[in-house]
Amino acid sequence: MNQSNHHSGNDLTEVKQLGMWASIASLSYVFWLVGGMELVERIAYYGVKASAGLYAKAPASQGGLGISLSDYGVIISVWALLQTFIPVFSGGISDRIGYKETIFASTLVKISGYLCMAWMPNFWGFLIGAMLLATGTGIFKPGIQGTLALSTNRSNSSMAWGIFYQVVNIGGFLGPLVAVHMRQLSWDNVFYACAAIISLNLLFLMTYREPGKEARLERKRKIRSGELKQDLLWKDAWNELKKPVVIYYMLVFAAFWFLYNSLFDVLPIHIAEWVDTSVIVNGLFGPEGTSNGILQFWLGLDNAGTKVMPEGMLNLNAGMIMTSCFLVAALTAKYRITSAMLAGCLLSILAFVLIGAFHAAWMIVLAIALFSIGEMMISPKKNEFMSNIAPEGKKAMYLGFVMLPQGIGWGLEGYFGPKLYEIFASKERFSRLMLAEQGMGSDELSAIPQGEAFHRLVEFTGQTPEVLTQTLYQAHNIGFAWYIIGAIGTVSAVGIFIYGKWLLGMQRNQQAQLQTA
């Protein structure tokens, strides 16, 4: 494909942005409405996503699924592939049949997913629920993001994507807190609460007006009358996907998404098994902890107020993004998109090295904080980048493409992340090994339900859970799984660096051609 042809489709020039307050003031009513819908959808989504791993490995006797991490990996992998590949086509469909219609359909599908999880507490029930949830999310996203792209322009888009990303993270912050408190009552309450929350979007839809609807209907009329030729949807998507600027983007970012999703799929399990989070509560409130219900809710503490739940620890990520994403957006607006993304990737890799090297609670806090700054430098930028290079009438399609590298990375991580953890760091597996060493018979061992081996080890040896955790931690190289994941992220960092250089060359070529034209 020659350069001049490329220019006619994808505009790679970067436009001067309005100042912060001018940008915010220029955003329309429909922008804030879809922000509210995204917020509601994310609270429900992260309510389940944040605690999925803990639910999977919790023994059946405690209302969990009681399945192995490898089985959990299968669920996450299917979830990932559906959720990220559906937007590649649903984006184009949204552009054609209308955003309001697709958002409505997606909400109904998502409600059925949550109810399925509540009613069928087993591997298949959770898998089918996850598939429905993934499908609904995949249909929901392009309609919301397409609306956003049409209700903003090149001069306020950087700020708009930054604010939108911040809204996503308010949902990402509140969802896990809902889950922490619901699951201490019982697991199915988590799913019922999420189904109720997502239903609110049906109310929002009543006041939703689709931007650019006239243009869409006009395009439809021209196609009907034969003035405009419209390719088949898959052909259309395939022609855009074949462009080098899109292909290279996917390859480079797939490895980053492997790294990124490990934090959410595997770290809560790691924290639950190896990190003594009561140290943090001690540091903040003294050895008694806190009985203040408001603090317990916002910090994601257990009902006794003596330790931080794993979702509460990870919530630092959403909390930081929620409060400071616009500051990072303002700082990185000055730099080229790919430079900001590279710096973000390097910070995220460093976070994984820290998780591998230390299991002290405050070090995990530091790692999550570093990761969050890295994420803020990458995530809003990827949408802005895709929206900028998308040809006219294909915004939602291109924003669907953003999901592809995410799908490849998360699909692989969903399967291999929990597996890596099971091999190098699973407390369940190490407890079974230690029970065998201590002389427990193989029949008795295999009779222990999945998820209860450590509990049995405590009974069998008569040692405290704290001492045994420490013994197992010292006996195995638990950080190794995290180093492997960090190494995969490094591949992405190198790729982003090369991609940035290549893109800069293309932009210079384009400018040179425009000057000679």
C-alpha positions as CSV (number, residue, x, y, z in Angstrom):
1,M,0.0,0.0,0.0
2,N,1.6,3.3,-1.0
3,Q,1.8,6.4,1.2
4,S,-0.5,8.6,-0.8
5,N,-3.3,6.0,-0.7
6,H,-2.7,5.7,3.0
7,H,-3.2,9.4,3.6
8,S,-6.7,9.4,2.0
9,G,-7.9,7.0,4.7
10,N,-6.1,7.5,8.0
11,D,-5.2,11.0,9.2
12,L,-2.1,10.7,11.4
13,T,-1.5,14.4,12.1
14,E,-1.8,15.5,15.7
15,V,-4.0,18.5,16.4
16,K,-3.5,21.3,19.0
17,Q,-5.8,20.6,22.0
18,L,-7.9,23.1,23.9
19,G,-6.9,24.0,27.5
20,M,-8.3,21.9,30.4
21,W,-11.3,24.0,31.4
22,A,-12.1,25.0,27.9
23,S,-12.2,21.3,26.9
24,I,-14.4,20.4,29.8
25,A,-16.8,23.3,29.1
26,S,-17.0,22.2,25.4
27,L,-18.3,18.7,26.2
28,S,-22.0,18.1,25.3
29,Y,-24.9,16.7,27.3
30,V,-24.8,13.3,25.5
31,F,-21.1,13.0,26.4
32,W,-22.0,13.2,30.1
33,L,-25.0,10.8,29.7
34,V,-22.9,8.0,28.1
35,G,-20.3,8.7,30.8
36,G,-23.1,7.9,33.4
37,M,-24.1,4.7,31.5
38,E,-20.5,3.6,31.3
39,L,-20.1,4.2,35.1
40,V,-23.2,2.0,35.9
41,E,-22.0,-0.7,33.6
42,R,-18.5,-0.7,35.1
43,I,-19.7,-0.9,38.7
44,A,-21.6,-4.1,37.8
45,Y,-18.8,-5.5,35.7
46,Y,-16.0,-5.0,38.1
47,G,-18.1,-6.2,41.0
48,V,-17.9,-9.7,39.4
49,K,-14.5,-9.3,37.7
50,A,-12.5,-8.2,40.8
51,S,-13.6,-11.2,42.8
52,A,-13.9,-13.9,40.1
53,G,-10.6,-15.6,41.0
54,L,-11.4,-15.6,44.7
55,Y,-14.9,-17.0,43.9
56,A,-13.4,-19.8,41.7
57,K,-10.9,-21.0,44.2
58,A,-13.1,-20.6,47.3
59,P,-14.1,-24.2,48.4
60,A,-17.7,-25.2,47.7
61,S,-18.3,-25.5,51.5
62,Q,-17.9,-21.7,51.6
63,G,-20.3,-21.1,48.7
64,G,-17.4,-20.8,46.1
65,L,-16.9,-22.8,42.9
66,G,-14.1,-24.9,44.4
67,I,-12.4,-25.4,41.1
68,S,-8.7,-25.5,40.2
69,L,-6.9,-22.4,38.9
70,S,-6.4,-24.2,35.5
71,D,-10.2,-24.5,35.2
72,Y,-10.6,-20.9,36.2
73,G,-8.1,-20.1,33.5
74,V,-10.4,-21.7,30.9
75,I,-13.3,-19.5,32.0
76,I,-11.2,-16.3,31.9
77,S,-9.8,-17.2,28.5
78,V,-13.2,-17.8,26.9
79,W,-14.5,-14.6,28.6
80,A,-11.5,-12.7,27.2
81,L,-11.8,-13.9,23.6
82,L,-15.5,-13.3,23.4
83,Q,-15.5,-9.9,25.0
84,T,-12.6,-8.6,22.9
85,F,-13.4,-10.1,19.5
86,I,-17.1,-9.3,19.4
87,P,-16.5,-5.5,19.3
88,V,-14.5,-6.0,16.1
89,F,-17.8,-6.7,14.3
90,S,-20.3,-5.2,16.7
91,G,-18.5,-1.8,16.2
92,G,-19.3,-1.9,12.5
93,I,-22.9,-3.0,13.2
94,S,-23.3,-0.1,15.7
95,D,-22.2,2.3,13.1
96,R,-24.9,1.0,10.8
97,I,-28.0,0.2,12.9
98,G,-27.6,2.8,15.6
99,Y,-26.0,3.1,19.0
100,K,-29.2,3.3,21.1
101,E,-30.4,0.0,19.7
102,T,-27.2,-1.9,20.4
103,I,-26.8,-0.4,23.9
104,F,-30.3,-1.5,24.8
105,A,-29.7,-5.1,23.5
106,S,-26.4,-5.4,25.4
107,T,-28.0,-4.4,28.7
108,L,-30.5,-7.2,28.5
109,V,-27.8,-9.7,27.6
110,K,-25.7,-8.6,30.6
111,I,-28.6,-8.9,33.1
112,S,-29.1,-12.5,32.0
113,G,-25.3,-13.2,32.5
114,Y,-25.4,-12.0,36.1
115,L,-28.5,-14.0,36.9
116,C,-27.0,-17.1,35.3
117,M,-24.0,-16.8,37.7
118,A,-26.3,-16.5,40.7
119,W,-28.6,-19.4,39.8
120,M,-26.0,-21.9,38.7
121,P,-23.1,-21.9,41.2
122,N,-20.9,-24.4,39.3
123,F,-18.2,-24.4,36.6
124,W,-20.7,-24.5,33.7
125,G,-23.0,-21.9,35.2
126,F,-20.1,-19.5,35.7
127,L,-18.8,-20.2,32.3
128,I,-22.1,-19.6,30.6
129,G,-22.7,-16.5,32.7
130,A,-19.2,-15.2,31.8
131,M,-19.9,-15.8,28.1
132,L,-23.2,-13.8,28.3
133,L,-21.4,-11.1,30.2
134,A,-18.6,-11.0,27.6
135,T,-21.1,-10.8,24.7
136,G,-23.1,-8.0,26.3
137,T,-19.9,-6.0,27.1
138,G,-18.7,-6.5,23.5
139,I,-21.9,-5.1,22.1
140,F,-22.1,-2.3,24.7
141,K,-18.6,-0.8,24.2
142,P,-18.6,0.4,20.6
143,G,-22.0,2.1,20.9
144,I,-20.8,4.0,24.0
145,Q,-17.4,4.8,22.5
146,G,-18.8,5.7,19.1
147,T,-21.2,8.1,20.7
148,L,-18.2,9.6,22.6
149,A,-16.2,9.9,19.4
150,L,-19.1,11.7,17.6
151,S,-19.9,14.0,20.5
152,T,-16.3,15.3,20.6
153,N,-13.8,16.8,18.1
154,R,-10.1,16.8,17.6
155,S,-9.6,19.9,19.8
156,N,-11.1,18.4,23.0
157,S,-10.7,14.7,22.3
158,S,-7.6,14.2,24.6
159,M,-9.4,15.6,27.6
160,A,-12.7,13.8,26.7
161,W,-11.0,10.4,26.6
162,G,-9.1,11.2,29.8
163,I,-12.4,12.1,31.6
164,F,-14.1,9.1,30.1
165,Y,-11.3,6.8,31.4
166,Q,-11.6,8.4,34.8
167,V,-15.4,7.6,34.8
168,V,-14.6,4.0,33.9
169,N,-12.3,3.9,36.9
170,I,-14.9,5.4,39.3
171,G,-16.9,2.3,38.3
172,G,-13.8,0.1,38.6
173,F,-13.4,1.5,42.2
174,L,-16.9,1.1,43.4
175,G,-17.6,-2.3,41.9
176,P,-15.1,-4.3,43.9
177,L,-16.2,-2.5,47.1
178,V,-19.8,-3.7,46.4
179,A,-18.4,-7.2,45.9
180,V,-16.3,-7.2,49.1
181,H,-19.3,-6.5,51.2
182,M,-21.8,-8.6,49.3
183,R,-19.6,-11.7,49.3
184,Q,-19.2,-11.6,53.0
185,L,-23.0,-12.1,53.2
186,S,-23.0,-14.8,50.5
187,W,-21.6,-15.1,47.0
188,D,-24.9,-15.1,45.0
189,N,-25.6,-11.6,46.5
190,V,-22.7,-10.3,44.4
191,F,-24.4,-11.4,41.2
192,Y,-27.9,-10.2,42.2
193,A,-26.5,-6.8,43.2
194,C,-24.7,-6.5,39.8
195,A,-27.8,-7.4,37.8
196,A,-29.8,-4.7,39.7
197,I,-27.1,-2.1,39.1
198,I,-26.8,-2.7,35.3
199,S,-30.6,-2.4,35.0
200,L,-30.3,1.4,35.7
201,N,-29.0,1.9,32.2
202,L,-32.5,1.1,30.9
203,L,-33.6,4.4,32.6
204,F,-30.7,6.4,31.2
205,L,-31.5,5.1,27.7
206,M,-34.9,6.9,27.8
207,T,-33.1,10.3,27.6
208,Y,-30.4,9.2,25.2
209,R,-30.2,11.0,21.8
210,E,-27.8,9.6,19.2
211,P,-25.3,12.1,17.9
212,G,-24.8,12.1,14.1
213,K,-28.0,10.1,13.6
214,E,-29.0,12.2,10.6
215,A,-25.7,11.6,8.9
216,R,-26.1,7.8,9.6
217,L,-29.6,7.7,8.2
218,E,-28.5,9.8,5.2
219,R,-25.7,7.4,4.5
220,K,-28.2,4.5,4.8
221,R,-30.6,6.3,2.3
222,K,-27.7,6.8,-0.2
223,I,-26.8,3.1,0.1
224,R,-30.4,2.1,-0.5
225,S,-30.7,4.4,-3.6
226,G,-27.3,3.1,-4.9
227,E,-25.5,6.5,-4.7
228,L,-23.1,4.9,-2.2
229,K,-21.6,1.4,-2.3
230,Q,-21.3,-0.3,1.1
231,D,-19.0,-3.3,1.4
232,L,-20.0,-6.3,3.4
233,L,-19.3,-5.7,7.0
234,W,-16.6,-8.4,7.4
235,K,-15.0,-7.3,4.1
236,D,-15.0,-3.7,5.3
237,A,-13.4,-4.6,8.6
238,W,-10.9,-6.8,6.9
239,N,-9.8,-4.0,4.5
240,E,-9.1,-1.7,7.5
241,L,-7.5,-4.4,9.5
242,K,-5.0,-5.1,6.8
243,K,-3.5,-1.7,7.0
244,P,0.1,-1.8,8.4
245,V,-0.6,0.9,10.9
246,V,-3.3,-1.3,12.4
247,I,-1.5,-4.7,12.2
248,Y,1.7,-3.5,13.9
249,Y,-0.3,-1.8,16.6
250,M,-2.0,-5.1,17.4
251,L,1.2,-7.1,17.6
252,V,3.0,-4.6,19.7
253,F,0.2,-4.2,22.3
254,A,-0.8,-7.9,22.7
255,A,2.1,-8.5,25.1
256,F,1.3,-5.5,27.2
257,W,-2.3,-6.7,27.7
258,F,-0.9,-10.1,28.9
259,L,1.0,-8.2,31.6
260,Y,-2.0,-5.9,32.4
261,N,-4.6,-8.5,32.9
262,S,-2.4,-10.7,35.1
263,L,-2.6,-8.0,37.7
264,F,-6.4,-8.3,37.8
265,D,-6.8,-12.0,37.2
266,V,-4.0,-13.4,39.4
267,L,-2.8,-10.7,41.9
268,P,-6.0,-11.0,44.1
269,I,-5.3,-14.7,44.5
270,H,-1.6,-14.0,45.3
271,I,-2.6,-11.4,47.9
272,A,-5.2,-13.7,49.5
273,E,-2.6,-16.5,49.8
274,W,0.7,-14.8,50.6
275,V,0.3,-11.2,51.8
276,D,-0.5,-10.3,55.4
277,T,-2.6,-7.2,54.8
278,S,-3.4,-6.7,58.5
279,V,0.0,-4.9,58.6
280,I,-1.6,-2.0,56.7
281,V,-4.6,-1.8,59.0
282,N,-2.2,-1.9,62.0
283,G,-0.2,0.9,60.5
284,L,-3.3,3.1,59.9
285,F,-5.5,2.3,63.0
286,G,-3.4,0.3,65.5
287,P,-3.7,-3.4,66.4
288,E,-7.4,-3.3,67.1
289,G,-8.2,-2.3,63.5
290,T,-11.3,-0.1,62.9
291,S,-15.0,-0.6,63.5
292,N,-16.0,2.4,61.5
293,G,-18.3,1.1,58.8
294,I,-17.6,4.0,56.4
295,L,-13.8,3.4,56.5
296,Q,-14.4,-0.4,56.2
297,F,-16.4,0.2,53.0
298,W,-14.0,2.7,51.3
299,L,-10.9,0.8,52.2
300,G,-12.3,-2.6,51.3
301,L,-11.7,-4.1,54.7
302,D,-13.2,-7.3,56.1
303,N,-16.2,-7.0,58.4
304,A,-14.0,-7.3,61.5
305,G,-12.0,-4.2,60.2
306,T,-8.7,-5.9,60.8
307,K,-7.4,-6.6,57.3
308,V,-7.6,-5.3,53.8
309,M,-9.4,-7.7,51.4
310,P,-7.6,-8.5,48.1
311,E,-10.1,-6.4,46.1
312,G,-9.5,-3.5,48.5
313,M,-5.7,-3.7,47.8
314,L,-6.2,-3.7,44.1
315,N,-8.7,-0.9,44.4
316,L,-5.8,1.5,44.9
317,N,-5.4,1.1,41.1
318,A,-8.9,2.4,40.3
319,G,-8.7,4.9,43.2
320,M,-5.5,6.5,41.9
321,I,-6.8,6.7,38.3
322,M,-10.2,8.1,39.5
323,T,-8.5,10.9,41.3
324,S,-5.5,11.7,39.1
325,C,-6.0,10.4,35.6
326,F,-6.8,13.9,34.2
327,L,-3.5,15.2,35.7
328,V,-1.5,12.4,33.9
329,A,-3.6,13.1,30.7
330,A,-2.6,16.8,31.0
331,L,1.1,15.9,31.5
332,T,1.2,13.4,28.7
333,A,-0.7,15.6,26.2
334,K,2.6,17.4,25.7
335,Y,4.4,14.2,24.5
336,R,3.9,12.0,21.4
337,I,1.3,9.3,22.0
338,T,3.8,6.5,21.5
339,S,6.5,8.0,23.9
340,A,3.9,8.3,26.7
341,M,2.8,4.6,26.1
342,L,6.4,3.4,26.2
343,A,7.1,5.1,29.6
344,G,3.9,3.6,30.9
345,C,4.8,0.1,29.9
346,L,8.2,0.4,31.6
347,L,6.6,1.4,34.9
348,S,4.2,-1.5,34.7
349,I,7.1,-4.0,34.2
350,L,8.9,-2.6,37.3
351,A,5.7,-3.2,39.3
352,F,5.7,-6.9,38.4
353,V,9.3,-7.2,39.5
354,L,8.4,-5.8,42.9
355,I,5.5,-8.2,43.3
356,G,7.8,-11.1,42.5
357,A,10.6,-9.9,44.8
358,F,8.6,-9.0,48.0
359,H,5.5,-10.1,49.7
360,A,5.4,-7.3,52.3
361,A,2.0,-5.6,52.2
362,W,3.4,-2.1,51.8
363,M,5.6,-3.2,48.9
364,I,2.6,-4.6,47.1
365,V,0.9,-1.2,47.6
366,L,3.9,0.5,46.0
367,A,3.8,-2.0,43.1
368,I,0.1,-1.4,42.5
369,A,0.7,2.4,42.6
370,L,3.6,2.2,40.0
371,F,1.5,0.0,37.8
372,S,-1.4,2.5,38.0
373,I,0.7,5.4,36.9
374,G,2.0,3.3,34.0
375,E,-1.6,2.4,33.1
376,M,-2.7,6.0,33.1
377,M,0.0,6.8,30.5
378,I,-1.2,4.0,28.2
379,S,-4.9,3.3,28.4
380,P,-6.6,6.6,27.5
381,K,-4.0,7.1,24.8
382,K,-4.8,3.9,22.9
383,N,-8.4,5.1,22.3
384,E,-7.4,8.6,21.3
385,F,-4.8,7.1,18.9
386,M,-7.3,4.8,17.2
387,S,-10.0,7.5,17.1
388,N,-7.6,9.9,15.4
389,I,-6.5,7.5,12.7
390,A,-10.0,6.2,11.9
391,P,-11.5,7.2,8.5
392,E,-14.8,9.0,8.4
393,G,-17.9,6.8,9.3
394,K,-15.7,4.1,10.8
395,K,-15.0,5.5,14.3
396,A,-16.8,2.7,16.2
397,M,-15.2,0.1,14.0
398,Y,-11.7,1.4,14.8
399,L,-12.5,1.6,18.5
400,G,-13.5,-2.0,18.2
401,F,-10.1,-2.8,16.8
402,V,-8.5,-1.4,20.0
403,M,-9.9,-4.5,21.6
404,L,-8.1,-6.9,19.3
405,P,-4.6,-6.8,20.9
406,Q,-6.4,-6.8,24.2
407,G,-8.2,-9.9,23.2
408,I,-5.0,-11.7,22.1
409,G,-3.1,-10.6,25.2
410,W,-5.9,-11.3,27.7
411,G,-7.0,-14.5,26.0
412,L,-3.5,-15.9,26.3
413,E,-3.1,-14.5,29.9
414,G,-6.5,-15.9,30.9
415,Y,-5.3,-19.3,30.1
416,F,-1.6,-19.1,31.0
417,G,-1.7,-16.6,33.9
418,P,-3.5,-18.7,36.4
419,K,-1.6,-21.8,35.2
420,L,1.8,-20.1,35.7
421,Y,0.6,-19.1,39.2
422,E,-0.6,-22.7,39.9
423,I,2.8,-24.1,38.9
424,F,5.0,-21.5,40.7
425,A,2.9,-20.0,43.5
426,S,-0.2,-21.9,44.4
427,K,-0.7,-22.3,48.1
428,E,-3.2,-25.1,47.5
429,R,-0.6,-27.1,45.5
430,F,2.3,-26.5,48.0
431,S,0.0,-27.5,50.9
432,R,-0.8,-30.8,49.3
433,L,3.0,-31.4,48.7
434,M,3.7,-30.6,52.3
435,L,0.9,-32.9,53.6
436,A,2.4,-35.7,51.5
437,E,5.9,-35.0,53.0
438,Q,4.4,-35.0,56.5
439,G,3.1,-38.5,55.8
440,M,-0.5,-38.1,54.8
441,G,-1.7,-41.0,52.6
442,S,-2.5,-40.4,49.0
443,D,-6.1,-41.6,49.4
444,E,-6.7,-39.1,52.2
445,L,-4.9,-36.4,50.2
446,S,-7.1,-36.8,47.1
447,A,-10.2,-36.8,49.3
448,I,-9.5,-33.2,50.3
449,P,-11.9,-30.9,48.4
450,Q,-10.3,-28.3,46.1
451,G,-9.5,-25.1,48.0
452,E,-9.2,-26.7,51.4
453,A,-5.7,-28.2,51.5
454,F,-4.1,-25.3,53.4
455,H,-6.8,-25.5,56.1
456,R,-6.1,-29.2,56.4
457,L,-2.4,-28.6,56.6
458,V,-3.0,-26.2,59.6
459,E,-5.0,-29.0,61.3
460,F,-2.6,-31.7,60.4
461,T,0.6,-29.9,61.7
462,G,-0.9,-27.9,64.5
463,Q,1.1,-24.8,63.4
464,T,-0.5,-21.4,63.0
465,P,-1.6,-20.3,59.5
466,E,1.0,-17.4,59.7
467,V,3.9,-19.7,60.4
468,L,2.9,-22.2,57.7
469,T,2.4,-19.4,55.1
470,Q,5.9,-18.2,55.9
471,T,7.4,-21.7,55.7
472,L,5.8,-22.4,52.3
473,Y,6.9,-19.0,51.0
474,Q,10.5,-19.6,52.0
475,A,10.5,-23.1,50.5
476,H,9.4,-22.1,47.0
477,N,10.4,-19.4,44.5
478,I,7.0,-17.8,44.4
479,G,8.2,-14.6,42.6
480,F,9.1,-16.6,39.5
481,A,5.6,-16.5,37.9
482,W,5.7,-12.7,38.2
483,Y,9.2,-12.4,36.6
484,I,8.0,-14.5,33.6
485,I,5.0,-12.1,33.2
486,G,7.3,-9.1,33.5
487,A,9.6,-10.5,30.8
488,I,6.5,-10.8,28.4
489,G,5.8,-7.1,29.1
490,T,9.4,-6.2,28.2
491,V,8.8,-7.6,24.7
492,S,5.9,-5.1,24.4
493,A,8.1,-2.2,25.6
494,V,10.7,-2.9,22.9
495,G,7.8,-3.2,20.3
496,I,6.2,0.1,21.3
497,F,9.6,1.8,20.9
498,I,10.1,0.5,17.4
499,Y,6.5,1.2,16.4
500,G,6.8,4.8,17.6
501,K,9.9,5.3,15.4
502,W,8.2,3.8,12.4
503,L,5.1,6.0,12.9
504,L,7.2,9.1,13.2
505,G,8.8,8.3,9.8
506,M,5.3,7.9,8.3
507,Q,4.1,11.2,9.6
508,R,7.1,13.0,8.2
509,N,6.5,11.3,4.8
510,Q,2.9,12.5,4.9
511,Q,3.9,16.0,5.8
512,A,6.5,16.1,3.0
513,Q,3.9,14.9,0.5
514,L,1.4,17.5,1.6
515,Q,4.1,20.2,1.1
516,T,5.0,19.0,-2.4
517,A,1.3,18.6,-3.4
